[in-house]
Amino acid sequence: MNYMLIFIIGAFLGFLVAWFWFNKKEKETKKEAGRVEREVQTEREIWYGFSEFNEKMAGIKRERKRRVLGELKKVGKMRTSGVADLLDISRATAFRYLEELEKEGIIEQIGKTGHEVEYKLK
């Protein structure tokens, strides 16, 4: 009888942990999808000619990279997710900005791969 009660409690706790984990992942996925949709909408609103579009996008990119550098000066180091939150953009776009700043020799990567990678000013 004790083993049955322990099994039931364990199964219930396991269910709760799984439910909370999946709920968190679902929220993150919805948040990321919303960011991507806002980026697409911004690009559509800007798009009314190829050269104008390129000029505006380059300006937006410069401003966003400037904001990242300003934040890095304040906090010291950031992850891709922090940049995505700061700029309200997708993690993929945030990663591209960080990668460009790294190639330009302005920042450096701390760590090799994965979610634990951080970036700091050189």
Secondary structure, 3 states (H helix, E strand, C coil): CHHHHHHHHHHHHHHHHHHHHHHHHHHHHHHHHHHHHHHHHHHHHHCCCHHHHHHHHHHHHHHHHHHHHHHHHHHCEECHHHHHHHHCCCHHHHHHHHHHHHHCCCEEEECCCCCCCEEEEC
